[in-house]
Amino acid sequence: MKSVVAVLCAAIILMGCNMNNTAKGTAIGAGSGAVLGAIIGKVAGNTAIGAVVGAAVGAGTGAIIGKKMDKAKKEAEAIQNAQVEEVKDNNGLDAVKVTFDSGILFGTGQSTLSSTAKTSLKELATVLKNNSDCDVAIQGYTDNQGWKNSTAEQSAQKNQALSLDRASAVSSYLQGLSVPATQIKSVDGFGEQNPVASNATKEGQAQNRRVEVYMYASQKMIEEANAQAQ
């Protein structure tokens, strides 16, 4: 990973001598979009989102998409009980991450949505429908605490299944609120993977028990932004 980063950084520095920002963005997309996107996703701490589109993503396109994502982020920040932040997708384009503490959404060890969760998800559904050109990914996570009378391996499997059930519950509820199924591109459960805090403390465990909803540029959005940028 370090070697790949070094090579890409060197290439970007060399390009900077004779190329404008749009040309740099296009060259990066053409030459190393998939690799760069994967690195960005990893650095951001999330499972990478968005299909890599490769050569077509330039600086002008990124600026147009960034403006759209600023709008989506501002709307999402009004959702109750949600933490909202800007991240990057697989193409290095701006995306929006909305995180819900599973303590707000679910009871311990359960995947049935609470009344508080439903209120927050109704607000999220409005944001998603207002930004229908965004694709959506839903990801569930747990802490690493074991289940009673289970081995560590069995507990990990149960945590993975619980995280998927919770992500699926969020997806189903949003679709019940008329968010198109075609807009939700992926629903995944990652269990104990990708912790955002230490599992050594109760506070850290609470942060790791979460559902993340990502809004990112769809293929249609990228193509339209490309056309505007030309």
Secondary structure as GFF3:
##gff-version 3
##sequence-region A 1 230
A	DSSP	alpha_helix	2	16	.	.	.	ID=ss1
A	DSSP	alpha_helix	21	43	.	.	.	ID=ss2
A	DSSP	three_ten_helix	54	56	.	.	.	ID=ss3
A	DSSP	alpha_helix	59	76	.	.	.	ID=ss4
A	DSSP	beta_strand	83	88	.	.	.	ID=ss5
A	DSSP	beta_strand	94	101	.	.	.	ID=ss6
A	DSSP	alpha_helix	102	105	.	.	.	ID=ss7
A	DSSP	alpha_helix	115	130	.	.	.	ID=ss8
A	DSSP	beta_strand	134	141	.	.	.	ID=ss9
A	DSSP	alpha_helix	152	176	.	.	.	ID=ss10
A	DSSP	beta_strand	184	189	.	.	.	ID=ss11
A	DSSP	alpha_helix	202	208	.	.	.	ID=ss12
A	DSSP	beta_strand	210	217	.	.	.	ID=ss13
A	DSSP	alpha_helix	219	229	.	.	.	ID=ss14
###
